[in-house]
Amino acid sequence: MGAGFFCFVLFARGLGSDALGQLAFVMAFVWIAGNIADFGTNTALAKSLAEHRDQDPAVWFGNFLLVRLGLTLVTLVLGALVSVLLGGERLLPMLLGCAATPFMAARFFESLFQIFERPQYSVYTALVLGSCQISLCATALWLGGGLNGYMAAFAVSQLIYFSFAMFLSRALVVPRFVWRQEHAAALMRLALPMGVSALAIAFYTRADIFLLTYLRSSTEVGWYNAAYRLLDLSTAVAVTAALPLIPILTRRLLHSREDARLLCTELMVFVATVLLPVAVLVDGLSDFIMQRIYGEAFIASAPALRVFAWLFMAGAYSLMASSINLAAGNMRYNYWLAPLAGAVNIGLDAWLIPRHGIMGAAMGTAAGTLLTLAVVVWNVRLSVGNIHRAGDWLKLAVCGTVLHFALQAGRAGAIAPLLLVTACGLLYAGLAWRLGLVPVARLSEVLVARRARKSRGAEPA
């Protein structure tokens, strides 16, 4: 993820906001195509394979790959058709992006490595993908390949990642391509609500890019996407963190529902404790962040970044809560939630973008995200019970307020931004620790379990 963001910044600094707007349009299309290629099957595999690890996982994995092959063919046909109809001067980069989507959407390997107790393989695949993406995309830009060269390099790096991850996975489970209709049906029953939700979310979270392109200008799309890319990066971090939790929570719920509820309570408090300082600090230092990352030309993106800082917290918390619902088998609300949130988002975008530009788009995204958060958190209560303790949230409010005023005081005193962030971060960490927001007992339990596994000569799960 860091490598992808580094390449994005290189593109922005080298080619400017107008070209970045063109890239934003293409990558929005690629993101939607990737969700069609996935259609909820990545997270469905994380749950189903965890439950059937001891019941011929090779057949389960083989049927999963066959289902993904069918989705890939649908994606390629639809993607090529849309590219021809809407691509115009962006036709070639859209086709290249479409070709990359089956491999870009192959993030199921992380769950596979977790289930078979080889999580370190995720590190190896990430290093391969990151190094390939940086070297190939940077070379394409250096050679003057522009948007076409950048997308070609992106596609090749995704193909290399997929090939290497598949090679590693064969040491854990070799897929058997024996079609079992009941396996495929069970997988799709679990994936369908998540697929509908993910596709609707992909459409409505990228609608602002398309509407800005047609209602405003490519330059404004570039400004907006510079800030939105930071939200995308942080959301990808949250997705990566949430996905391995699904098989863990699934096993815990099967063993003891009350123990799982207590674990979820501690987990969500810890997640909020980690997310809150990021939102406060990014909000307070948005001008500095945009100037240092992208240059003076992108300071106009700072107001949108302030909105996205808080949306990152809301969206990441929602993703973690969705993992709990998935582990508990409660996902049917996704059939109506995502289309509803999408209608709210797109409706506000169409109304606000002509008047307020990138801030109108940001506010539309905020409305859809907050609606999603409210529904997902309510369904967590239905899935495992009440996991929110009023005292914890009061302590978080105290920590966030202290951090905000400390940041403002430091800025008024003209303290260097990096030194200020360090000091504020230490202050927040100490206060959160003192108020008991860090689950020390649970973390100690994890460390003891890891040491016990190592002493037995087993790989840490």
C-alpha positions as CSV (number, residue, x, y, z in Angstrom):
1,M,0.0,0.0,0.0
2,G,2.9,2.3,0.8
3,A,4.4,1.5,-2.6
4,G,1.2,2.2,-4.4
5,F,0.8,5.6,-2.6
6,F,4.5,6.4,-3.4
7,C,3.9,5.8,-7.1
8,F,0.7,7.9,-6.9
9,V,2.6,10.8,-5.4
10,L,5.3,10.5,-8.1
11,F,2.6,10.7,-10.8
12,A,1.0,13.8,-9.1
13,R,4.3,15.6,-8.7
14,G,5.5,14.7,-12.2
15,L,2.4,15.3,-14.3
16,G,0.2,17.7,-12.3
17,S,-3.4,17.9,-11.1
18,D,-5.0,17.6,-14.6
19,A,-3.2,14.4,-15.4
20,L,-4.0,13.2,-11.9
21,G,-7.6,13.8,-12.6
22,Q,-7.4,11.5,-15.6
23,L,-5.7,8.8,-13.5
24,A,-8.5,9.3,-10.9
25,F,-11.1,8.5,-13.5
26,V,-9.3,5.4,-14.7
27,M,-8.6,4.1,-11.2
28,A,-12.3,4.7,-10.2
29,F,-13.3,2.5,-13.1
30,V,-10.7,-0.1,-12.1
31,W,-11.9,-0.1,-8.5
32,I,-15.4,-0.9,-9.5
33,A,-14.3,-3.6,-11.9
34,G,-12.2,-5.1,-9.1
35,N,-15.3,-5.3,-6.9
36,I,-17.1,-7.2,-9.7
37,A,-14.2,-9.7,-9.9
38,D,-14.3,-10.2,-6.2
39,F,-18.0,-9.8,-5.5
40,G,-17.6,-10.6,-1.8
41,T,-15.8,-13.9,-2.4
42,N,-12.6,-12.9,-0.6
43,T,-14.3,-12.4,2.7
44,A,-16.6,-15.4,2.1
45,L,-13.5,-17.6,1.7
46,A,-12.0,-16.3,4.9
47,K,-15.1,-17.6,6.8
48,S,-15.9,-20.8,4.9
49,L,-12.3,-22.1,4.7
50,A,-11.9,-21.4,8.4
51,E,-14.9,-23.6,9.1
52,H,-13.9,-26.3,6.7
53,R,-10.2,-26.4,7.1
54,D,-10.3,-30.1,8.2
55,Q,-12.9,-31.0,5.6
56,D,-11.0,-31.3,2.3
57,P,-9.9,-27.6,2.0
58,A,-8.3,-28.4,-1.4
59,V,-11.7,-28.9,-2.9
60,W,-13.1,-25.8,-1.2
61,F,-10.2,-23.7,-2.5
62,G,-10.5,-25.2,-6.0
63,N,-14.2,-24.4,-6.2
64,F,-13.5,-20.9,-5.0
65,L,-11.0,-20.4,-7.8
66,L,-13.5,-21.7,-10.3
67,V,-16.1,-19.3,-9.1
68,R,-13.5,-16.5,-9.3
69,L,-12.7,-17.5,-12.9
70,G,-16.3,-17.1,-13.8
71,L,-16.5,-13.7,-12.2
72,T,-13.2,-12.7,-13.9
73,L,-14.7,-13.5,-17.3
74,V,-17.8,-11.4,-16.6
75,T,-15.5,-8.5,-15.4
76,L,-13.3,-8.6,-18.5
77,V,-16.3,-8.6,-20.9
78,L,-18.2,-5.8,-19.0
79,G,-15.0,-3.8,-18.5
80,A,-14.0,-3.9,-22.2
81,L,-17.5,-2.8,-23.2
82,V,-17.6,0.1,-20.7
83,S,-14.1,1.1,-21.8
84,V,-15.1,1.3,-25.5
85,L,-18.3,3.2,-24.7
86,L,-16.9,5.7,-22.2
87,G,-13.1,5.7,-22.6
88,G,-12.5,8.2,-25.3
89,E,-8.9,9.3,-25.0
90,R,-8.7,7.1,-21.9
91,L,-9.5,3.9,-23.7
92,L,-6.1,2.2,-23.6
93,P,-5.4,2.9,-19.9
94,M,-8.9,1.7,-19.0
95,L,-8.4,-1.5,-20.9
96,L,-5.0,-2.0,-19.2
97,G,-6.6,-1.4,-15.8
98,C,-9.4,-3.8,-16.7
99,A,-6.8,-6.5,-17.5
100,A,-5.2,-6.0,-14.1
101,T,-8.4,-6.3,-12.0
102,P,-8.6,-10.1,-11.6
103,F,-5.1,-10.0,-10.1
104,M,-5.6,-6.8,-8.1
105,A,-8.7,-8.4,-6.5
106,A,-6.8,-11.5,-5.5
107,R,-6.5,-10.4,-1.8
108,F,-7.8,-13.7,-0.6
109,F,-4.3,-15.0,-0.1
110,E,-3.9,-13.1,3.2
111,S,-6.8,-15.1,4.7
112,L,-5.4,-18.3,3.3
113,F,-2.0,-17.7,4.9
114,Q,-3.7,-16.8,8.2
115,I,-5.9,-19.9,8.2
116,F,-3.0,-22.2,7.5
117,E,-0.8,-20.5,10.1
118,R,1.7,-18.9,7.7
119,P,0.9,-15.2,8.1
120,Q,4.5,-14.3,7.3
121,Y,3.8,-15.2,3.7
122,S,1.7,-12.0,3.5
123,V,4.9,-10.1,4.2
124,Y,6.8,-11.8,1.4
125,T,4.0,-11.2,-1.2
126,A,3.7,-7.6,0.0
127,L,7.4,-7.0,-0.5
128,V,7.3,-8.5,-4.0
129,L,4.2,-6.4,-5.0
130,G,5.6,-3.2,-3.5
131,S,9.1,-3.5,-5.1
132,C,7.6,-4.4,-8.5
133,Q,5.1,-1.6,-8.4
134,I,7.7,1.1,-7.4
135,S,10.3,-0.1,-9.9
136,L,8.0,-0.6,-12.9
137,C,5.8,2.5,-12.4
138,A,8.8,4.8,-11.6
139,T,10.5,3.5,-14.7
140,A,7.4,4.1,-16.9
141,L,7.1,7.7,-15.6
142,W,10.9,8.3,-16.0
143,L,10.7,7.1,-19.6
144,G,7.8,9.5,-20.3
145,G,5.1,6.8,-20.6
146,G,2.5,9.0,-19.1
147,L,-0.8,7.5,-18.1
148,N,-0.6,4.6,-20.6
149,G,2.8,3.5,-19.3
150,Y,1.8,3.9,-15.7
151,M,-1.2,1.7,-16.1
152,A,0.8,-0.9,-18.0
153,A,3.3,-1.1,-15.2
154,F,0.5,-1.3,-12.7
155,A,-1.0,-4.3,-14.5
156,V,2.3,-6.2,-14.8
157,S,3.1,-5.7,-11.1
158,Q,-0.3,-7.1,-10.1
159,L,0.3,-10.1,-12.3
160,I,3.7,-10.8,-10.7
161,Y,2.1,-10.5,-7.2
162,F,-0.7,-13.1,-8.1
163,S,1.8,-15.5,-9.6
164,F,4.1,-15.4,-6.5
165,A,1.3,-15.6,-4.0
166,M,-0.2,-18.6,-5.9
167,F,3.3,-20.3,-5.8
168,L,3.5,-19.8,-2.0
169,S,-0.1,-21.0,-1.4
170,R,0.7,-24.4,-3.0
171,A,2.9,-25.2,0.0
172,L,-0.2,-24.9,2.2
173,V,-3.1,-26.3,0.0
174,V,-3.0,-27.4,-3.6
175,P,-6.4,-26.6,-5.1
176,R,-8.4,-29.5,-6.6
177,F,-10.6,-28.4,-9.4
178,V,-13.4,-30.8,-8.8
179,W,-16.7,-29.0,-9.3
180,R,-19.0,-29.3,-6.3
181,Q,-22.2,-27.4,-6.8
182,E,-22.9,-27.4,-3.1
183,H,-19.5,-25.8,-2.3
184,A,-20.0,-23.1,-4.9
185,A,-23.6,-22.5,-3.8
186,A,-22.5,-22.2,-0.2
187,L,-19.8,-19.8,-1.1
188,M,-22.1,-17.6,-3.2
189,R,-24.8,-17.6,-0.6
190,L,-22.3,-16.1,1.8
191,A,-20.7,-13.8,-0.7
192,L,-23.8,-12.5,-2.4
193,P,-24.9,-9.9,0.3
194,M,-21.3,-8.8,0.7
195,G,-20.8,-8.6,-3.1
196,V,-23.9,-6.5,-3.6
197,S,-22.8,-4.2,-0.8
198,A,-19.2,-3.9,-2.0
199,L,-20.3,-3.2,-5.5
200,A,-22.8,-0.6,-4.4
201,I,-20.2,1.0,-2.2
202,A,-17.7,1.0,-5.0
203,F,-20.2,2.8,-7.3
204,Y,-21.3,5.4,-4.8
205,T,-17.8,6.1,-3.4
206,R,-16.5,6.7,-6.9
207,A,-19.6,8.6,-8.1
208,D,-18.0,11.8,-6.9
209,I,-15.0,11.2,-9.2
210,F,-17.3,10.7,-12.2
211,L,-19.5,13.6,-11.3
212,L,-16.6,16.0,-10.7
213,T,-15.2,15.0,-14.1
214,Y,-18.4,15.9,-15.9
215,L,-19.7,18.7,-13.8
216,R,-16.4,20.6,-12.9
217,S,-12.9,19.9,-14.3
218,S,-10.1,17.4,-14.4
219,T,-8.0,19.8,-12.3
220,E,-10.6,19.7,-9.5
221,V,-10.8,15.9,-9.8
222,G,-7.0,15.9,-9.3
223,W,-7.2,18.1,-6.2
224,Y,-10.0,15.9,-4.8
225,N,-8.3,12.7,-5.6
226,A,-5.1,13.8,-3.9
227,A,-6.9,14.0,-0.6
228,Y,-9.2,11.0,-1.3
229,R,-6.1,8.8,-2.0
230,L,-5.0,9.3,1.5
231,L,-8.5,8.1,2.7
232,D,-8.2,5.1,0.3
233,L,-4.7,4.3,1.6
234,S,-5.9,4.3,5.2
235,T,-9.1,2.4,4.4
236,A,-6.9,-0.3,2.7
237,V,-4.9,-0.5,5.9
238,A,-8.2,-1.1,7.8
239,V,-9.4,-3.8,5.3
240,T,-6.0,-5.5,5.6
241,A,-6.3,-5.5,9.4
242,A,-9.9,-6.6,9.4
243,L,-9.7,-9.5,7.0
244,P,-7.5,-11.9,9.1
245,L,-9.8,-11.2,12.1
246,I,-12.7,-13.0,10.4
247,P,-11.5,-16.6,10.8
248,I,-10.3,-15.8,14.4
249,L,-13.7,-14.3,15.4
250,T,-15.5,-17.2,13.6
251,R,-13.7,-19.8,15.7
252,R,-14.2,-17.8,18.9
253,L,-17.9,-17.5,18.3
254,L,-18.2,-21.2,17.7
255,H,-16.4,-21.8,21.0
256,S,-18.0,-19.3,23.3
257,R,-20.4,-16.4,22.4
258,E,-19.9,-14.5,25.6
259,D,-16.1,-14.7,25.4
260,A,-16.4,-13.5,21.8
261,R,-18.5,-10.6,22.9
262,L,-15.9,-9.5,25.5
263,L,-13.1,-9.9,22.9
264,C,-15.1,-7.7,20.4
265,T,-15.7,-5.1,23.1
266,E,-11.9,-4.8,23.8
267,L,-11.1,-5.0,20.2
268,M,-13.4,-2.1,19.2
269,V,-12.2,0.1,22.0
270,F,-8.6,-0.5,21.0
271,V,-9.5,0.2,17.4
272,A,-11.2,3.5,18.3
273,T,-8.2,4.4,20.5
274,V,-5.8,3.9,17.6
275,L,-7.9,5.8,15.1
276,L,-8.8,8.9,17.1
277,P,-5.4,10.5,17.2
278,V,-5.0,10.0,13.4
279,A,-8.2,11.9,12.8
280,V,-7.4,14.7,15.2
281,L,-3.8,15.2,13.9
282,V,-4.6,15.0,10.2
283,D,-7.5,17.5,10.7
284,G,-5.2,20.0,12.5
285,L,-2.3,19.7,10.1
286,S,-4.1,19.2,6.7
287,D,-2.4,22.2,5.0
288,F,1.1,21.0,6.0
289,I,0.4,17.4,5.0
290,M,-0.9,18.3,1.5
291,Q,2.0,20.7,0.9
292,R,4.7,18.3,2.0
293,I,3.3,15.3,0.1
294,Y,2.1,16.8,-3.2
295,G,3.5,20.3,-3.3
296,E,2.1,23.8,-3.2
297,A,-0.3,23.2,-6.1
298,F,-2.4,20.8,-4.0
299,I,-3.0,22.9,-0.9
300,A,-6.5,23.5,-2.3
301,S,-7.1,19.8,-1.3
302,A,-6.7,20.5,2.4
303,P,-10.3,21.3,3.3
304,A,-11.4,17.9,1.8
305,L,-8.6,16.1,3.7
306,R,-10.0,17.5,7.0
307,V,-13.4,15.8,6.2
308,F,-11.7,12.6,5.1
309,A,-9.6,12.4,8.3
310,W,-12.8,11.8,10.3
311,L,-14.3,9.6,7.6
312,F,-11.3,7.4,7.9
313,M,-12.1,6.8,11.6
314,A,-15.8,6.2,10.8
315,G,-15.1,3.9,7.8
316,A,-12.4,1.9,9.5
317,Y,-14.5,1.4,12.6
318,S,-17.4,0.3,10.4
319,L,-15.1,-2.2,8.6
320,M,-14.1,-3.8,11.9
321,A,-17.7,-4.0,13.0
322,S,-18.6,-5.6,9.6
323,S,-16.0,-8.3,10.4
324,I,-17.8,-9.1,13.6
325,N,-21.2,-9.3,11.8
326,L,-19.6,-11.6,9.1
327,A,-18.1,-13.9,11.7
328,A,-21.6,-14.1,13.3
329,G,-23.3,-14.8,10.0
330,N,-25.3,-11.6,10.0
331,M,-24.9,-9.9,6.7
332,R,-28.3,-9.7,5.1
333,Y,-28.7,-6.0,5.9
334,N,-26.1,-5.4,3.1
335,Y,-28.7,-6.0,0.5
336,W,-30.5,-2.7,1.3
337,L,-27.9,-0.7,3.2
338,A,-25.4,-0.2,0.4
339,P,-28.0,0.9,-2.2
340,L,-29.5,3.2,0.4
341,A,-26.2,4.8,1.3
342,G,-25.4,5.1,-2.4
343,A,-28.6,6.9,-3.1
344,V,-27.9,9.4,-0.3
345,N,-24.3,9.9,-1.4
346,I,-25.0,10.3,-5.1
347,G,-28.1,12.5,-4.5
348,L,-26.0,14.9,-2.4
349,D,-23.1,14.8,-4.8
350,A,-25.4,15.8,-7.7
351,W,-26.8,18.6,-5.6
352,L,-23.7,19.9,-3.9
353,I,-20.9,19.4,-6.5
354,P,-22.1,22.1,-9.0
355,R,-22.2,24.6,-6.1
356,H,-19.3,23.6,-3.9
357,G,-16.9,21.5,-6.0
358,I,-14.7,19.2,-4.0
359,M,-16.2,20.1,-0.7
360,G,-19.7,19.1,-2.0
361,A,-18.3,15.8,-3.1
362,A,-16.7,15.3,0.4
363,M,-19.9,16.0,2.2
364,G,-21.8,13.5,0.0
365,T,-19.3,10.9,0.9
366,A,-19.6,11.8,4.6
367,A,-23.3,11.3,4.6
368,G,-23.1,7.8,3.0
369,T,-20.3,6.7,5.3
370,L,-22.0,7.8,8.5
371,L,-25.3,6.1,7.5
372,T,-23.4,2.9,6.9
373,L,-21.6,3.2,10.2
374,A,-24.9,3.6,12.1
375,V,-26.5,0.5,10.5
376,V,-23.4,-1.7,10.8
377,V,-22.9,-0.9,14.5
378,W,-26.6,-1.5,15.3
379,N,-26.3,-4.9,13.6
380,V,-23.2,-5.8,15.8
381,R,-25.6,-5.4,18.8
382,L,-27.9,-8.0,17.1
383,S,-25.0,-10.3,16.3
384,V,-23.1,-10.6,19.6
385,G,-24.8,-8.2,22.0
386,N,-23.8,-4.8,23.4
387,I,-20.1,-4.2,23.0
388,H,-20.1,-0.5,23.7
389,R,-19.4,0.8,27.2
390,A,-20.3,4.4,27.9
391,G,-17.3,4.8,30.2
392,D,-14.9,3.9,27.4
393,W,-16.3,6.5,25.0
394,L,-16.2,9.1,27.7
395,K,-12.5,8.4,28.2
396,L,-12.0,8.6,24.4
397,A,-13.7,12.0,24.4
398,V,-11.4,13.2,27.1
399,C,-8.3,12.0,25.2
400,G,-9.4,13.5,21.9
401,T,-10.2,16.8,23.5
402,V,-6.9,17.0,25.3
403,L,-5.1,16.1,22.1
404,H,-7.0,18.7,20.1
405,F,-6.1,21.6,22.4
406,A,-2.5,20.5,22.8
407,L,-2.2,20.5,19.0
408,Q,-3.7,24.0,18.7
409,A,-1.5,25.3,21.4
410,G,1.6,23.9,19.7
411,R,0.6,25.4,16.4
412,A,0.0,28.8,18.1
413,G,3.5,28.5,19.5
414,A,5.0,27.8,16.1
415,I,6.4,24.4,17.1
416,A,7.8,22.5,14.2
417,P,5.1,20.2,12.8
418,L,7.0,16.9,13.1
419,L,8.1,17.7,16.7
420,L,4.5,18.7,17.5
421,V,3.1,15.5,16.2
422,T,5.6,13.5,18.2
423,A,4.9,15.4,21.4
424,C,1.1,15.2,20.9
425,G,1.3,11.5,20.1
426,L,3.2,10.7,23.2
427,L,0.8,12.8,25.3
428,Y,-2.2,10.9,23.8
429,A,-0.6,7.5,24.2
430,G,0.3,8.2,27.9
431,L,-3.2,9.4,28.7
432,A,-4.9,6.5,26.9
433,W,-2.7,4.0,28.8
434,R,-3.4,5.8,32.1
435,L,-7.2,5.7,31.5
436,G,-7.1,2.0,30.6
437,L,-8.0,2.2,27.0
438,V,-5.2,-0.1,26.0
439,P,-6.2,-3.8,26.6
440,V,-3.0,-4.7,28.5
441,A,-4.4,-8.1,29.8
442,R,-5.5,-9.2,26.3
443,L,-2.2,-8.1,24.7
444,S,-0.3,-10.0,27.4
445,E,-2.4,-13.1,26.7
446,V,-1.5,-12.9,23.0
447,L,2.2,-12.5,23.7
448,V,2.2,-15.5,26.2
449,A,0.4,-17.6,23.6
450,R,2.9,-16.7,20.9
451,R,5.8,-17.6,23.2
452,A,4.2,-20.9,24.0
453,R,3.8,-21.7,20.3
454,K,7.4,-20.9,19.7
455,S,8.6,-23.0,22.6
456,R,6.7,-25.9,21.1
457,G,8.4,-25.3,17.7
458,A,5.2,-24.3,16.0
459,E,4.7,-21.4,13.6
460,P,2.9,-18.4,15.3
461,A,-0.7,-18.1,14.0
